[in-house]
Amino acid sequence: MCTINMVFNKNKKKVKIMNGYMNAVSWSGWQLNNDGEGFFGFSDKVGIRKKKEKIRYSGNDFWLISSHQRKATTGYSNKNIQPVITQNLIIEHNGVLDGLGNHKTSDTVVFAKALNKLYEKNGHNIVKAIQKITKVISGTYSVVVFEIKTNKIFYFKEYRTDMYSLENENWFFMSTKKANLEYAQFLFGITNEIETVESEKIYNVLEGFEVVGKFVSKVETTYSCPKQDVKSVPISDLIEAEEAEEEETDKKIEEIEEESTVEEIKTTDELIKDAEEDIMATKEENDSVIETEEEYNKVVEVTDKVLQKIDGIEYKNMTCWD
C-alpha cells in the first residue's frame, strides 16, 4: 500500500534538515510505491506538488511537510496522484476502499469528493463528516485531511492500517513505517519513544495530536480493483441511505420520548398518591401508631413495593431516552 510521511517544526521554523529527512524516508517508500509522489507543505499558506517521478525535497519554504508515495490499485492515470484536492479539503490516503473507483478514477478521488460533500452538508464540521463517511465505506484506510478554511490537519485510520508518531518539544513526526521514525530519532537526536497511533479516533494533528472524535469502522473484505473499466459503487447513494436511516431513527426516538414523558408524569403522580394512601391506611389500621416490629415491617414492605414500581418506570423511560 501507499506510504505517508509527515514532519513539522512546532516552533514554525523552516529548517533545511527537514529536506534531508524527507528525501531519505520518501526514497524508502518509493521502492514499492512508485506510481507517483506528491506532498503538501505549509508555512503562511499551503503549497502542493505532484509528480509521476520521484520528488527531490529542497529549498526552505515550509515548516510542515506531508508526503505520499502511491501504489495504484484503481485510477491508473497520473491525475490520481495524491494529495487529492477538493474545494474545501486536501487529502492523502493509504489503503484500499472496497468498491470505490475504476480504471480512470481512484478510490481516493471518489472518497475525497464524498467527504467534501458531507463536510459541506454538515456545516463545515470535519469531525461529523468523518464520522458519517466511516459508516458507509469499508476497506482499509489511513487518512490525512488538511482543512483549507482553518489550516487545521486531521488524521484517522481503521484498525488494519499502521501509523506511528514521534515527538519532542520541537518536532512532530508521523509515518506508516516505524523504521522511518527510528531514523528521525537518530537524525534529530530525539530520545522519546515511538508511539503506535490508535485506530477509530480522529486526531487534531497540529494541536497536540488531540483526540477530537471517535468512530466505528465498517468491516468488509478488502480487494484491489482489477485493471479494467469497472463500475464504481455510487457512494452518494450509500450516504443518502445512511442519512435517511438516521432521520427515521430520530423520528422513532422522538415518538418514544414523547410517549414516555407523558406516561412518566402521569404514572409517577398516581404511584406517589397511591403510596401516600397506602401508608396512611396502614397508619389508620394501627391507630396511627406503629407499636410492634411486625407492623413496622408491613409499612416498609408497602413503601418498598411502591418505590420499586416508580424505579421501574424511571428505568424504562431512561432506556427510551438513550
C-alpha positions, 0 to 999 in steps of 0.5 A: 500500500501507499506510504505517508510521511509527515514532519513539522517544526512546532516552533514554525521554523523552516529548517533545511534538515527537514529536506534531508529527512524527507528525501531519505524516508520518501526514497524508502517508500518509493521502492514499492510505491512508485506510481507517483509522489506528491506532498503538501507543505505549509508555512503562511499558506499551503503549497502542493506538488505532484509528480509521476517521478520521484520528488527531490525535497529542497529549498526552505519554504515550509515548516510542515511537510506531508508526503505520499508515495502511491501504489495504484490499485484503481485510477491508473492515470497520473491525475490520481496522484495524491494529495487529492484536492477538493474545494474545501479539503486536501487529502492523502490516503493509504489503503484500499476502499472496497468498491470505490473507483475504476480504471480512470478514477481512484478510490481516493478521488471518489472518497475525497469528493464524498467527504467534501460533500458531507463536510459541506452538508454538515456545516463545515464540521470535519469531525461529523463528516468523518464520522458519517463517511466511516459508516458507509465505506469499508476497506482499509484506510489511513487518512490525512485531511488538511482543512483549507478554511482553518489550516487545521490537519486531521488524521484517522485510520481503521484498525488494519492500517499502521501509523506511528508518531514521534515527538519532542518539544520541537518536532512532530513526526508521523509515518506508516513505517516505524523504521522511518521514525527510528531514523528521525530519532537518530537524525534529530537526536530525539530520545522519546519513544515511538508511539503506535497511533490508535485506530477509530479516533480522529486526531487534531494533528497540529494541536497536540495530536488531540483526540477530537472524535471517535468512530466505528469502522465498517468491516468488509473484505478488502480487494484491489480493483482489477485493471479494467473499466469497472463500475464504481459503487455510487457512494452518494447513494450509500450516504443518502441511505445512511442519512435517511436511516438516521432521520427515521431513527430520530423520528422513532426516538422522538415518538418514544420520548414523547410517549414516555414523558407523558406516561412518566408524569402521569404514572409517577403522580398516581404511584406517589398518591397511591403510596401516600394512601397506602401508608396512611391506611396502614397508619389508620389500621394501627391507630396511627401508631406503629407499636410492634416490629411486625407492623413496622415491617408491613409499612416498609414492605408497602413503601418498598413495593411502591418505590420499586414500581416508580424505579421501574418506570424511571428505568424504562423511560431512561432506556427510551431516552438513550 
